[in-house]
Amino acid sequence: MPNPKNKVNLSSLPDLKNATDDEIVQILATKGYTQIFNLIDVRLMLGFVSVIVAAAAAGYDYYVGFEKAKPFTAIGVSLYFVLNVAFTAWIMYVEKGTFYQGSKDGKKISIISTTKKYSPLYNLNVTETTTSKSSQAAKSFTDFFDSNGYIVRLPLENWIDGLILSVVQDDSSAKAKGSKDVRKRE
Amino acid sequence: MLPQLSGANLRQSLTQALNFCLVLTTTFMFWKGLSVVTNSPSPIVVVLSGSMEPAFQRGDILFLWNREARVKVGDIVVYNVKGRDIPIVHRVVRNHVSSKKQLLLTKGDNNAMDDLDLYAHRQYYLDREQEVIGSVKAYVPWIGYVTILLSENLWAKYMLLAGMGFLAVLQRD
């Protein structure tokens, strides 16, 4: 079953994080979640518009020469700068590490993953965006990577299931780890 | 389920393509921005010949400023001869100035004769507005030799670009 293409460099934190992020996206797809791409789409739009602006400025300058194109080049450079600042601001302040957003049965969840340098911990923050209920947990990458560098789905899947359950449930029929019981009984 | 995953995959490929493009466009925009600020079509040039020795050697990088309406005799300017693409870095040795324009005669420090033979047919002076692309305000020695190697060896240029693009795609941040 292990595909050599999926082998992850266990010494590279970005590789580990990206591989785990990808695996969670796939897990949620199999569980019937519909991925919401709005966050990514805005980022792509900002980025590609700025690329188009740069290309347009470059093309115009190439065809009419530096002197004639100067005012437009100046506009192009400023516009590019503004768009890039917006692009960076979007990634830093709006996305904030969110790598997945999806919905199922009227519940919309947003997942942020972060890692810290030299630490083997994978920090997950799962939020249900309509109720703003969030659950945070961390596990070492050793809990779901084998020593050859292949990700093992089951422990990751169980962990993610538990986290999602703890934020989407309103009447708790299942026990959520460590949460206070505020059960509404009929 | 399948269309879902391919939507994610499409966006992942687009994100990587975007990261690659942004490397190129940001570099280019910095260059163009510097161009606009200095008012010079080529604000950073590499010395290609030894005609300005001992002041400048082949491979030195020069930083130009082109917002001076009139340059002074003794300044080192960079100019393109009408119709040619190669920038020449020489010193202003003579000028004629009026309120309308400034005409310059240039000469390389290390040359025996002035630049008259380099100018276009029947051209006796450079026009500060038309041909001069800036006067030299600062320089960094020697580093530009890499560009000389790159421009004289086409293969090396493509290898460098390919390497940069490859790295940008590999890093998925």
Chai-1 contact restraints between the chains, C-beta under 6 A:
chainA,res_idxA,chainB,res_idxB,connection_type,confidence,min_distance_angstrom,max_distance_angstrom,comment,restraint_id
A,N18,B,R172,contact,1.0,0.0,6.0,A-B,restraint_1
A,V25,B,A8,contact,1.0,0.0,6.0,A-B,restraint_2
A,A29,B,M1,contact,1.0,0.0,6.0,A-B,restraint_3
A,A29,B,Q4,contact,1.0,0.0,6.0,A-B,restraint_4
A,A29,B,L5,contact,1.0,0.0,6.0,A-B,restraint_5
A,Q35,B,Q4,contact,1.0,0.0,6.0,A-B,restraint_6
A,I40,B,R11,contact,1.0,0.0,6.0,A-B,restraint_7
A,L44,B,L14,contact,1.0,0.0,6.0,A-B,restraint_8
A,G47,B,L18,contact,1.0,0.0,6.0,A-B,restraint_9
A,V51,B,C21,contact,1.0,0.0,6.0,A-B,restraint_10
A,V51,B,T25,contact,1.0,0.0,6.0,A-B,restraint_11
A,A54,B,T25,contact,1.0,0.0,6.0,A-B,restraint_12
A,A54,B,M29,contact,1.0,0.0,6.0,A-B,restraint_13
A,F66,B,P41,contact,1.0,0.0,6.0,A-B,restraint_14
A,T73,B,K32,contact,1.0,0.0,6.0,A-B,restraint_15
A,T73,B,V36,contact,1.0,0.0,6.0,A-B,restraint_16
A,A74,B,V36,contact,1.0,0.0,6.0,A-B,restraint_17
A,V77,B,M29,contact,1.0,0.0,6.0,A-B,restraint_18
A,V77,B,K32,contact,1.0,0.0,6.0,A-B,restraint_19
A,V77,B,G33,contact,1.0,0.0,6.0,A-B,restraint_20
A,Y80,B,M29,contact,1.0,0.0,6.0,A-B,restraint_21
